[in-house]
Amino acid sequence: MEIGAVNALSYEDFVDVFGNVVEKCPIIVAAVWSRRPFANLLHMEVSINEFIEALPESGKEGILRCHPDLAGRDLQSGTLTEESREEQGHAGLDTLDAAEISHMARLNIEYKLRFGFPFVICARMNNKATILRELSERLKNDRTGELARAIEEVKKICHLRLKTLMLHDLPNKL
């Protein structure tokens, strides 16, 4: 997909195509649409990141709360977004045994109780062992530092999702 084609998208089509680059937060790309034309993919990504950074703490927490628990009930029940399912599968989270699922669930609960939002990590850049280790390590962070770290992970996820979308042609329905 060429950046010119992205810039030519109507508001509705832009949100349809890019609405999940930040998990379940189409409002972000809806707001960023008005910043077109984008010079290139990096300009679009920077616009998304600037929007996220400009949010108050509660907005950033809201973004994080839209993310599913890693290897959680949404993965087990098949209700993840297509992107999250592929990312968690890439990291091997769909192959955890019962003991690993139980361990991950305990850590996810502990993390949410400590920070008030789910653990977010770019699964495509990690494997299940690294994710479990990071989850344990990041439980030691203070809340302010962890909020910042989790938002940086959101940006990594967004970056990879944007790159993936730009590799493909626009959907035929547009």
C-alpha positions in Angstrom: 0.0 0.0 0.0 1.4 3.4 -1.0 1.3 6.3 1.3 -0.7 8.2 -1.4 -3.4 5.6 -1.2 -3.5 5.9 2.6 -3.8 9.7 2.3 -6.6 9.3 -0.2 -8.7 7.1 2.2 -12.0 8.5 3.4 -12.3 8.9 7.2 -14.4 5.8 7.4 -12.0 3.7 5.3 -9.0 5.0 7.2 -10.5 3.9 10.5 -11.6 0.5 9.0 -8.1 -0.2 7.7 -6.0 1.2 10.6 -8.5 1.1 13.5 -6.8 -1.7 15.4 -3.1 -0.7 15.1 -3.6 0.3 18.8 -5.6 -2.6 20.3 -9.3 -1.8 20.3 -8.7 1.9 20.1 -10.0 3.1 16.8 -10.5 6.6 18.3 -6.7 7.1 18.0 -6.5 6.7 14.2 -9.8 8.5 13.9 -8.2 11.5 15.6 -5.0 11.2 13.6 -6.8 11.0 10.2 -7.1 14.8 10.3 -3.3 15.1 10.3 -3.1 13.9 6.7 -1.4 14.0 4.3 1.3 11.9 5.8 4.7 12.1 4.0 5.4 8.5 4.7 4.7 5.6 7.1 7.0 7.1 9.7 5.1 10.4 9.7 1.9 8.5 10.3 3.4 6.5 13.1 4.9 9.6 14.7 1.4 11.2 14.5 -0.1 8.3 16.4 2.6 8.3 19.0 2.3 12.0 19.5 -1.4 11.6 20.0 -0.8 8.9 22.6 1.8 10.9 24.4 -0.5 13.9 24.6 -3.1 11.9 26.5 -3.5 12.4 30.2 -2.5 9.4 32.4 -6.1 8.2 32.5 -6.1 8.1 28.7 -2.9 6.1 28.6 -4.3 3.7 31.2 -7.5 3.4 29.0 -5.3 2.3 26.1 -3.6 -0.3 28.2 -6.9 -1.6 29.6 -8.1 -2.4 26.0 -5.3 -5.0 25.8 -6.2 -8.6 26.6 -4.3 -10.7 29.2 -1.5 -12.6 27.5 -2.4 -16.3 27.3 -5.7 -15.3 29.1 -9.3 -16.3 28.7 -9.6 -14.5 25.3 -6.9 -16.6 23.8 -8.3 -19.8 25.4 -11.8 -19.0 24.2 -10.8 -17.7 20.7 -12.2 -14.2 21.2 -9.0 -12.2 20.6 -8.7 -9.8 17.8 -7.1 -11.3 14.7 -4.0 -9.3 15.3 -3.6 -10.3 19.0 -4.3 -13.9 18.1 -1.5 -13.9 15.5 0.9 -12.0 17.8 0.3 -14.3 20.8 0.7 -17.3 18.5 3.9 -16.0 17.2 5.3 -15.8 20.7 4.1 -19.4 21.4 1.5 -18.3 24.0 -1.0 -20.6 22.2 1.1 -23.6 23.1 1.4 -23.2 26.8 0.8 -26.3 28.9 -1.6 -26.2 31.9 1.1 -25.3 34.4 2.3 -22.4 32.2 -1.2 -21.1 31.7 -1.8 -21.2 35.5 1.5 -19.5 36.2 0.8 -16.8 33.6 -2.8 -16.3 35.0 -1.4 -15.8 38.5 1.2 -13.3 37.3 -1.4 -11.4 35.2 -3.7 -11.1 38.2 -0.8 -9.9 40.4 0.2 -7.4 37.7 -3.3 -6.0 37.3 -3.8 -5.7 41.1 -0.5 -3.8 41.4 -0.8 -1.5 38.4 -4.6 -1.3 37.5 -4.1 -2.4 33.9 -3.0 -5.5 32.1 0.6 -6.4 31.3 1.4 -5.3 27.8 4.5 -6.4 25.8 5.1 -6.7 22.1 4.6 -10.4 21.7 6.0 -10.5 18.2 9.3 -9.3 19.5 9.4 -11.9 22.3 8.8 -15.6 23.0 6.9 -17.2 25.9 10.0 -17.6 28.1 10.9 -13.9 27.7 7.3 -12.8 28.2 7.1 -14.7 31.5 10.4 -13.4 32.7 9.5 -9.8 31.8 6.1 -10.1 33.5 7.8 -11.2 36.7 10.5 -8.5 36.4 8.2 -5.7 35.6 6.1 -6.4 38.7 9.0 -4.8 40.5 8.6 -1.5 38.8 6.9 1.6 40.3 3.5 2.5 38.8 4.8 5.6 36.9 7.7 3.7 35.4 5.5 0.8 34.4 2.9 3.0 32.8 5.6 4.5 30.6 7.1 1.1 29.8 3.7 -0.4 28.9 3.0 2.6 26.6 6.3 2.1 24.9 5.3 -1.5 24.2 2.0 -0.3 22.8 4.1 1.8 20.3 6.1 -1.2 19.3 2.9 -3.2 18.7 1.5 -0.3 16.7 4.8 0.0 14.6 4.7 -3.7 13.6 0.9 -3.6 12.9 1.4 -0.5 10.7 4.3 -2.2 8.8 2.2 -5.3 8.3 -0.8 -3.4 6.9 1.4 -1.3 4.6 2.8 -4.5 3.1 -0.6 -5.4 1.7 -2.9 -3.8 -0.9 -6.0 -2.0 0.3 -8.9 -4.4 0.9 -11.1 -4.9 -2.1 -14.1 -3.7 -0.3 -12.7 -0.1 -0.2 
